[in-house]
Amino acid sequence: MKKIKIAFLSLLAACTMASCDFLEKEPYKIVPENYFTNESEVQAFLTGTYANLGQSTFYGNSYLVLVGGDDLEFYGGSTGRISDTGLICNNTTTSDAAVTNFWFNLYNGIERANILLEQIDNVPGISDKNRLQYKSEARFLRAFYYFNLVQCWGDVPFKTESTYSSGTVTNKDIARTDKNEIYKFIVKEIEDAADDETGGLLSAQELGYKPGRVSKSAAWGILARIYLFWAGEHNRDGKQAPAEAKSYFERASFFGQKVRTQGHALAENYWDPFIDMCSDKYNTTANESIWEAEFAGDGTGDVRSEGRIGNTIGLQCSDFSSLSNVVGKADPGYSYGFIWATPKLYDLYVNNGDKKRFTWSIAPFTYRRISTKNYLGIVGRTFENKELYDLVKSADWYGPKSYNYDGANEGQEYDSKVEQIGDVYKKAVAAGRERKDLCCAKFRREYEPTAKKNKNNTSINFPILRYSDVLLMIAEAENEYYGAPTPLAEECLKEVRDRAGIEDLTGKITSGDEFLKVIKDERAMELCFEYTRRFDLIRWGEFVEKMNEQAVQAQSGNNWNQGAQVAPFFNVTSTYQYFPIPDAEKSVNKLITGNNPGW
């Protein structure tokens, strides 16, 4: 583990204990003035404000079942498998645990930021530069948590003071504020925090391009994301675009372009940043990863900042965690494999000749195990076909960086009637008969730097923002603002497609509508399984339509092994464009009397 991460997460562990103990005291006993006495305590409390990102209610686990369902991915992997919480299986209620816990986690993060901002100016011994940096990070995090609230729930209670700021915790009910008013606050807070002259956020270069802490690049990139979603807010409400919506595209492009000046670049290979995340490293080949949710440890040692990336969303594998003698490639790491690709994603890759992103994002193989006297654990991989076997095993692919399962049957056709050792491939099937609903493979536990892997807990980080996302947001915003692809839009799209090794479309598309369609498909191929697609569909006004299309396709069974089981997951209504206000909130906040449409 790198020193920067050790320092950050050791502080996180200490802060989590200290700040949680502080926050869990009965409100009338809280005396914040006596807690914030020096710079170290401010740093610890700020780190605790970051910690909400990694909670099991957010990126640490449950975000998967909240926003993971879209037209490219579904919850599956076992016969009859249905999530009993979250929105992913189209069975949510207003008392849903994942929804409720996410709501309270976001407000907890906002509360922490509010407390810090109220107290920091009273703390002695902090330089003006550091004080401004801490305040700017807290302002950004508070705004980011509010963005998640409006993105999921729309109008929500809005406050910029801590619960106890008035000296009492009574009469604290808050009605919902119009989401557009909250958006105005969000963008101003982030713009101010990242301002080159008056803001306190450090540049990515000053942070060593280590994406665990918010940089100006992260702030500007998230601003581009916010402005794009705000520009499409009218779509989920079935309204005409307001006059100011067009200006939001200009702002998205503006802030995206600022990121381009900060020394970021795409890694040579699509899989490089993901191997880094799984290996507990940062940007070893290029400064592509801009902001990550941080995790460390596996739940058994002194550092308790573990997550479940790779375990819940990752390449499906059997459990050997109880067998201490099964290590290395015999135990690539247990994964439930909850998230699977739809045939739509499979076809997008094939139709675009996109073999690099295909073979990393969608599982080109399954692990094969044997339990005999001579062999225990995984003994090889079974590739879906010979072409995928040849690609992954070739010298210029990621194969040389992964476990190599050589053996007596290496390179042979798979035979289910005999035990085979080594990597093999399935017999070719007739065109159109291929299985296309394959497991997500983007987060692979085989790269975890630990001798023996824990069953469920991992140290794999999650990418909140990558440079490729910024490039595609610029391309989309430019096209939407000007009504046609600009040279800048084409340049940004070309950069992403060049890395993928697919056709350069520069000069070949002049229609704004056609260019937007290309961007939508490009975002699918580049950013699948990174929890952006559901919100993309919502802001484009396509969520219900595209989900329902997959319901029909799944029910048909064409290229789907799990189609009949998962078809109901896609049969959503417009209700699912918003989360339900939790019953637990309404029971204590009497100024919230209604709910979102359909709930």
VEXLOKOL-35720 format. One record per residue (C-alpha): x, y, z; residue number from 1. Coordinates in steps of 0.1 Angstrom, whole numbers, always signed. Each point is the difference from the previous one (the first is absolute). Layout:
BEGIN
((X; Y; Z); NUM);
...
! end
This chain:
BEGIN
((+0; +0; +0); 1);
((+14; +34; -9); 2);
((+10; +24; +28); 3);
((-25; +26; -9); 4);
((-28; -25; +3); 5);
((+12; -13; +33); 6);
((+2; +35; +14); 7);
((-34; +9; -14); 8);
((-18; -31; +12); 9);
((+18; -2; +33); 10);
((-14; +35; +6); 11);
((-34; -12; -12); 12);
((+0; -29; +25); 13);
((+9; +23; +28); 14);
((-25; +26; -11); 15);
((-27; -25; -5); 16);
((+3; -10; +36); 17);
((+4; +35; +14); 18);
((-25; +18; -22); 19);
((-27; -28; +3); 20);
((+4; +0; +37); 21);
((-4; +38; +0); 22);
((-30; -1; -23); 23);
((-17; -28; +19); 24);
((-1; +19; +33); 25);
((-34; +13; +10); 26);
((-5; +33; -18); 27);
((-4; +21; +31); 28);
((+34; -11; +12); 29);
((+19; +9; -32); 30);
((+24; +29; +5); 31);
((+18; +4; -34); 32);
((+20; +29; +12); 33);
((+18; -23; +24); 34);
((+6; -27; -27); 35);
((+17; +22; -26); 36);
((+31; +12; +19); 37);
((+28; -6; -25); 38);
((+8; -7; -37); 39);
((+3; -38; +5); 40);
((-36; -2; +13); 41);
((-12; +21; -30); 42);
((+18; -24; -24); 43);
((-15; -30; +18); 44);
((-35; +14; -2); 45);
((+5; +9; -37); 46);
((+11; -36; -7); 47);
((-31; -11; +18); 48);
((-20; +21; -25); 49);
((+17; -19; -28); 50);
((-8; -33; +17); 51);
((-37; +2; -9); 52);
((+10; -8; -36); 53);
((+14; -34; +10); 54);
((-28; -11; +24); 55);
((-18; -32; -8); 56);
((-31; +21; -7); 57);
((+19; +18; -29); 58);
((+29; -11; -22); 59);
((+10; -26; +26); 60);
((-29; -23; -9); 61);
((-36; +11; -4); 62);
((+4; +25; -28); 63);
((+1; -30; -23); 64);
((-36; -10; +8); 65);
((-12; +36; -1); 66);
((+13; +12; -33); 67);
((+15; -31; -16); 68);
((-30; -10; -21); 69);
((-1; +14; -35); 70);
((-2; -11; -37); 71);
((+36; -13; +1); 72);
((+1; -19; +32); 73);
((-23; -20; +23); 74);
((-1; -19; +33); 75);
((+6; -37; -6); 76);
((+23; -29; +1); 77);
((-21; -27; +17); 78);
((-33; -15; -7); 79);
((-27; +20; +19); 80);
((+24; +26; +12); 81);
((-18; +32; +9); 82);
((+12; +29; +21); 83);
((-24; +6; +29); 84);
((+11; +36; +3); 85);
((+9; +29; -23); 86);
((-15; +10; -34); 87);
((+19; -25; -21); 88);
((-27; -27; -2); 89);
((-30; +24; -3); 90);
((-14; -10; +33); 91);
((+7; +30; +23); 92);
((-23; +13; +27); 93);
((+0; +32; +20); 94);
((+15; -19; +29); 95);
((+28; -15; -20); 96);
((+31; -3; +22); 97);
((+26; +9; -26); 98);
((-19; +31; -11); 99);
((-5; +11; +36); 100);
((+36; -6; +10); 101);
((+13; +18; -30); 102);
((-22; +30; +8); 103);
((+13; +2; +36); 104);
((+36; -6; -10); 105);
((-1; +30; -24); 106);
((-15; +22; +26); 107);
((+25; -12; +26); 108);
((+28; +11; -24); 109);
((-17; +34; -4); 110);
((-3; +3; +38); 111);
((+37; -7; +4); 112);
((+9; +26; -26); 113);
((-23; +26; +16); 114);
((+16; -6; +34); 115);
((+35; +4; -13); 116);
((-8; +32; -19); 117);
((-16; +15; +30); 118);
((+30; -7; +23); 119);
((+31; +1; -21); 120);
((+5; +38; +2); 121);
((+2; -2; +37); 122);
((+29; -26; +0); 123);
((+34; +16; +7); 124);
((+33; -9; -16); 125);
((-12; -7; -36); 126);
((+16; +18; -29); 127);
((-23; +20; -22); 128);
((+9; -23; -29); 129);
((-9; -32; +19); 130);
((-31; +15; +15); 131);
((-13; +10; -34); 132);
((+8; -34; -14); 133);
((-19; -19; +28); 134);
((-30; +23; -4); 135);
((+0; -4; -38); 136);
((+1; -38; +3); 137);
((-28; +0; +25); 138);
((-21; +24; -22); 139);
((+6; -23; -30); 140);
((-10; -32; +19); 141);
((-31; +17; +13); 142);
((-10; +10; -35); 143);
((+8; -35; -13); 144);
((-22; -16; +26); 145);
((-28; +24; -9); 146);
((+5; -8; -37); 147);
((-6; -37; +8); 148);
((-31; +10; +19); 149);
((-16; +20; -29); 150);
((+12; -24; -26); 151);
((-18; -28; +18); 152);
((-29; +17; +18); 153);
((-5; +34; -17); 154);
((-14; +25; +25); 155);
((+15; -7; +34); 156);
((+4; +17; +34); 157);
((+28; +25; -3); 158);
((+21; +14; +28); 159);
((+35; +16; +3); 160);
((+2; +1; +38); 161);
((+6; -29; +23); 162);
((-29; -14; +20); 163);
((+13; +15; +33); 164);
((+11; +33; -14); 165);
((-28; +19; +17); 166);
((+6; -18; +34); 167);
((-30; -23; -2); 168);
((-12; -30; -19); 169);
((-37; +7; +2); 170);
((-21; +15; -28); 171);
((+24; -13; -26); 172);
((-25; -13; -26); 173);
((+9; +13; -35); 174);
((-23; +0; -30); 175);
((+13; -10; -35); 176);
((+18; +28; -20); 177);
((-4; +3; -37); 178);
((+29; -20; -16); 179);
((+9; +29; -23); 180);
((+8; +22; +30); 181);
((+22; -28; +14); 182);
((+17; -3; -34); 183);
((+9; +37; +2); 184);
((+15; -5; +34); 185);
((+19; -31; -11); 186);
((+17; +15; -31); 187);
((+9; +32; +18); 188);
((+16; -19; +29); 189);
((+21; -21; -23); 190);
((+9; +28; -23); 191);
((+11; +21; +30); 192);
((+20; -28; +15); 193);
((+19; -7; -32); 194);
((+5; +37; -10); 195);
((+36; +6; -12); 196);
((+2; +33; +20); 197);
((-22; -4; +31); 198);
((-6; -38; +3); 199);
((+20; -23; +22); 200);
((-1; -33; -18); 201);
((+35; -12; -11); 202);
((+7; -10; -36); 203);
((+3; -36; -9); 204);
((+37; +6; -6); 205);
((+5; +14; +35); 206);
((-17; -32; +13); 207);
((+24; -21; -20); 208);
((-29; -12; -22); 209);
((-12; -22; +29); 210);
((-38; +0; -4); 211);
((-10; -8; +35); 212);
((-3; +37; +9); 213);
((-21; +26; -18); 214);
((+20; +21; -25); 215);
((-9; +29; -22); 216);
((-3; -26; -28); 217);
((-25; -20; +19); 218);
((-20; +31; +8); 219);
((-1; +12; -36); 220);
((-8; -35; -13); 221);
((-28; -5; +25); 222);
((-13; +35; -10); 223);
((-2; -12; -36); 224);
((-20; -30; +11); 225);
((-23; +21; +22); 226);
((-7; +25; -28); 227);
((-8; -28; -25); 228);
((-24; -16; +24); 229);
((-16; +34; +8); 230);
((-4; +7; -37); 231);
((-21; -32; -3); 232);
((-20; +3; +32); 233);
((-31; +11; -20); 234);
((-1; -34; -18); 235);
((-8; -20; +31); 236);
((-28; +24; +9); 237);
((-15; -1; -35); 238);
((+5; +37; -6); 239);
((+14; +23; -27); 240);
((+37; +10; +5); 241);
((+2; +33; +18); 242);
((+18; +28; -17); 243);
((+30; -2; +22); 244);
((+6; -37; -8); 245);
((+21; +7; -30); 246);
((+24; +21; +21); 247);
((+6; -30; +22); 248);
((+16; -18; -30); 249);
((+23; +29; -5); 250);
((+10; -1; +37); 251);
((+6; -38; -2); 252);
((+23; +4; -29); 253);
((+18; +30; +17); 254);
((+8; -20; +31); 255);
((+9; -31; -19); 256);
((+25; +20; -20); 257);
((+16; +13; +32); 258);
((+7; -37; +9); 259);
((+18; -4; -33); 260);
((+26; +26; +12); 261);
((+10; -20; +31); 262);
((+23; -26; -14); 263);
((-24; -29; -2); 264);
((+2; -26; -28); 265);
((-15; -33; -9); 266);
((+20; -31; +9); 267);
((+15; -19; -29); 268);
((-23; -29; +6); 269);
((-36; +1; +12); 270);
((+6; -26; +27); 271);
((+30; +19; +16); 272);
((-19; +22; +24); 273);
((-22; -29; +11); 274);
((+30; -22; +7); 275);
((+14; +29; +20); 276);
((-32; +3; +21); 277);
((-1; -38; +6); 278);
((+38; +1; +8); 279);
((-3; +28; +26); 280);
((+20; +24; -22); 281);
((-6; +34; -16); 282);
((+4; +10; -37); 283);
((+32; -20; -7); 284);
((-2; +4; -37); 285);
((-18; +34; -5); 286);
((-20; +25; +21); 287);
((-34; -13; -11); 288);
((-17; -7; +33); 289);
((-12; +34; +14); 290);
((-20; -10; +31); 291);
((-5; -33; +17); 292);
((-19; -13; +30); 293);
((+27; -13; +23); 294);
((+2; -34; +16); 295);
((+27; -19; +19); 296);
((+3; -32; +21); 297);
((-22; -30; -1); 298);
((-18; +3; +33); 299);
((+24; -20; +21); 300);
((+29; +23; +8); 301);
((+6; +33; +16); 302);
((-11; +20; -31); 303);
((-38; -3; -2); 304);
((-9; +18; -32); 305);
((-9; -29; -22); 306);
((-26; -1; -27); 307);
((-16; -27; -22); 308);
((+10; +11; -35); 309);
((+11; -31; -18); 310);
((-21; -22; +23); 311);
((-35; +12; -8); 312);
((+8; +16; -34); 313);
((+28; -21; -15); 314);
((+9; -31; -18); 315);
((-19; -30; +14); 316);
((+22; -25; +18); 317);
((-4; -28; +26); 318);
((+8; +5; +37); 319);
((+33; -14; +13); 320);
((+4; +25; +28); 321);
((-2; -28; +27); 322);
((+28; -20; -16); 323);
((+33; +16; +12); 324);
((+21; -22; -24); 325);
((-19; +12; -31); 326);
((+17; +32; -11); 327);
((+13; +18; -31); 328);
((-17; -9; -32); 329);
((-18; -29; +16); 330);
((-20; +27; +19); 331);
((-6; +30; -22); 332);
((-24; +14; +26); 333);
((-36; -8; +8); 334);
((-27; +20; -18); 335);
((-37; -4; +1); 336);
((-2; +15; -35); 337);
((-32; +19; +6); 338);
((+3; +22; -31); 339);
((-2; -14; -35); 340);
((+1; +16; -35); 341);
((-31; +1; -22); 342);
((+4; -12; -36); 343);
((-5; +36; -10); 344);
((+35; +9; +14); 345);
((+15; -31; -16); 346);
((-14; +10; -34); 347);
((+12; +36; +4); 348);
((+36; -13; +4); 349);
((-3; -24; -29); 350);
((-17; +24; -24); 351);
((+27; +26; +7); 352);
((+29; -24; -2); 353);
((+9; +9; +35); 354);
((+20; -30; +12); 355);
((+21; +17; +27); 356);
((-28; +13; +21); 357);
((-21; -31; -7); 358);
((+25; -24; +14); 359);
((+6; +20; +31); 360);
((-35; +12; +9); 361);
((-19; -32; -8); 362);
((+13; -34; +12); 363);
((+16; -18; -30); 364);
((+4; -31; +21); 365);
((-12; -17; +32); 366);
((+23; -15; +26); 367);
((+1; -38; +1); 368);
((+6; -18; +33); 369);
((+10; -36; +9); 370);
((+0; -15; +35); 371);
((+21; -32; -1); 372);
((+30; -15; +18); 373);
((+25; +17; -23); 374);
((-19; +33; -8); 375);
((-20; +23; +22); 376);
((-14; +33; -11); 377);
((-1; +17; -34); 378);
((+20; -19; -26); 379);
((-8; +19; -32); 380);
((-24; +23; -18); 381);
((-26; -10; -26); 382);
((-2; +27; -27); 383);
((-32; +6; -18); 384);
((+16; -7; -34); 385);
((+34; -4; -16); 386);
((+2; +36; -12); 387);
((-3; +13; +36); 388);
((+25; -26; +11); 389);
((+25; +12; -26); 390);
((-5; +37; +8); 391);
((+4; -2; +37); 392);
((+30; -23; -2); 393);
((+18; +21; -25); 394);
((+31; +20; +10); 395);
((-16; +35; -7); 396);
((-31; -7; +21); 397);
((-4; +0; +37); 398);
((+6; -38; +2); 399);
((+37; +3; +9); 400);
((-10; +21; +30); 401);
((-25; -25; +13); 402);
((+1; -35; +14); 403);
((+12; -25; -26); 404);
((-16; -35; +4); 405);
((+23; -22; -19); 406);
((-5; -37; +0); 407);
((-4; -32; -19); 408);
((-31; +12; -18); 409);
((+11; +35; -7); 410);
((-15; +13; -33); 411);
((-23; -29; -5); 412);
((-38; +0; -6); 413);
((-20; -3; +31); 414);
((-14; -34; +8); 415);
((-25; -1; +29); 416);
((+4; -38; +3); 417);
((+36; +0; +12); 418);
((+21; +20; +25); 419);
((+23; +25; -19); 420);
((+29; +19; +14); 421);
((+9; +34; -17); 422);
((-18; +26; -21); 423);
((-24; -15; -25); 424);
((-28; +14; -22); 425);
((-36; -10; -9); 426);
((-10; -16; -32); 427);
((-12; +24; -26); 428);
((-38; +5; -3); 429);
((-21; +10; -29); 430);
((-1; +37; -7); 431);
((-28; +16; +20); 432);
((+1; -27; +27); 433);
((+27; +15; +21); 434);
((-6; +7; +37); 435);
((+1; +37; +5); 436);
((-11; +6; +36); 437);
((+34; -4; +16); 438);
((+14; +11; +34); 439);
((+15; +34; +6); 440);
((+38; -4; +1); 441);
((+12; +36; +5); 442);
((+11; -4; +36); 443);
((+22; -31; +4); 444);
((+12; -13; +34); 445);
((+29; -19; -14); 446);
((+21; +32; +2); 447);
((-6; +6; +37); 448);
((+34; +3; +18); 449);
((-7; -25; +27); 450);
((+12; -35; +6); 451);
((-34; -14; +10); 452);
((-32; +17; -11); 453);
((-29; +7; +23); 454);
((-33; -14; -12); 455);
((-20; +32; -1); 456);
((+22; +30; +8); 457);
((+24; +17; -24); 458);
((+23; +30; -3); 459);
((-10; +7; -36); 460);
((-7; +37; -7); 461);
((-30; +11; -20); 462);
((+3; +26; -28); 463);
((-23; +30; +6); 464);
((+15; +20; -29); 465);
((+24; -10; -28); 466);
((+15; +23; -26); 467);
((-17; -19; -28); 468);
((-33; +9; +15); 469);
((+10; +37; +0); 470);
((+10; -3; -37); 471);
((-34; -15; -9); 472);
((-19; +26; +20); 473);
((+18; +28; -19); 474);
((-8; -16; -33); 475);
((-37; -3; +10); 476);
((-2; +35; +14); 477);
((+16; +16; -30); 478);
((-24; -19; -24); 479);
((-31; +9; +20); 480);
((+10; +37; +4); 481);
((+9; +6; -36); 482);
((-25; -24; -15); 483);
((+27; -20; -19); 484);
((+34; -15; +8); 485);
((+27; +26; +3); 486);
((+37; -7; -6); 487);
((+5; -2; +37); 488);
((-28; -25; +4); 489);
((+15; -22; -28); 490);
((+35; +3; +15); 491);
((-13; -12; +35); 492);
((-19; -29; -15); 493);
((+29; -10; -22); 494);
((+23; -1; +30); 495);
((-22; -25; +18); 496);
((-7; -21; -31); 497);
((+37; -1; -10); 498);
((+9; -15; +34); 499);
((-27; -26; -6); 500);
((+15; -8; -34); 501);
((-32; +7; -20); 502);
((-10; +22; -30); 503);
((+8; +37; +0); 504);
((-33; +18; -8); 505);
((+15; +35; -5); 506);
((-17; +17; -29); 507);
((-24; -28; -6); 508);
((-29; +12; +21); 509);
((-15; +34; -5); 510);
((-34; -4; +16); 511);
((-4; +9; +36); 512);
((-25; -27; +6); 513);
((+22; -27; -16); 514);
((+31; +12; +20); 515);
((-20; -1; +32); 516);
((-9; -36; -7); 517);
((+36; -8; -5); 518);
((+9; +16; +33); 519);
((-28; -20; +18); 520);
((+15; -32; -14); 521);
((+35; +11; +8); 522);
((-9; +7; +36); 523);
((-15; -35; +2); 524);
((+31; -17; -12); 525);
((+24; +21; +20); 526);
((-18; +5; +33); 527);
((-22; -31; +4); 528);
((-1; -13; +36); 529);
((+12; +33; +14); 530);
((-35; +11; +13); 531);
((-5; +28; -25); 532);
((-23; -16; -26); 533);
((-33; +1; +19); 534);
((+4; +37; +5); 535);
((+10; +5; -36); 536);
((-32; -16; -12); 537);
((-21; +21; +24); 538);
((+16; +33; -11); 539);
((-4; -10; -37); 540);
((-37; -8; +6); 541);
((+5; -36; -10); 542);
((+0; -20; +32); 543);
((-35; -16; -1); 544);
((+2; -6; -38); 545);
((+35; -16; +0); 546);
((-8; -21; +31); 547);
((-32; -13; -14); 548);
((+17; -9; -32); 549);
((+23; -23; +20); 550);
((-31; -16; +17); 551);
((-12; -10; -34); 552);
((+34; -13; -11); 553);
((+5; -19; +32); 554);
((-34; -17; -2); 555);
((+8; -11; -36); 556);
((+30; -20; +13); 557);
((+21; +9; -31); 558);
((+36; -3; +12); 559);
((-11; +2; +36); 560);
((+6; -29; +24); 561);
((-17; +20; +29); 562);
((-26; +18; -21); 563);
((-32; -14; +15); 564);
((+12; +5; +35); 565);
((+11; +37; -4); 566);
((-26; +13; -25); 567);
((-21; +15; +28); 568);
((+30; +20; +12); 569);
((-2; +21; -31); 570);
((-38; +5; -1); 571);
((+2; +33; +18); 572);
((-23; +31; +0); 573);
((+8; +37; +2); 574);
((-3; -4; +38); 575);
((+35; -14; +0); 576);
((+15; +32; -13); 577);
((+0; +12; +36); 578);
((+7; -18; +33); 579);
((-28; -1; +26); 580);
((+3; +23; +30); 581);
((+6; -25; +28); 582);
((-28; -7; +25); 583);
((+26; +4; +28); 584);
((+6; +36; -11); 585);
((-37; +8; -3); 586);
((-7; -14; +34); 587);
((+23; +25; +17); 588);
((-2; +29; -24); 589);
((-37; +11; +0); 590);
((+6; +27; -27); 591);
((+4; -27; -26); 592);
((-36; -11; -7); 593);
((+1; -14; -35); 594);
((+25; -21; -20); 595);
((+14; -2; -35); 596);
((-23; -8; -29); 597);
((-13; -36; +2); 598);
((+14; -8; +35); 599);
! end
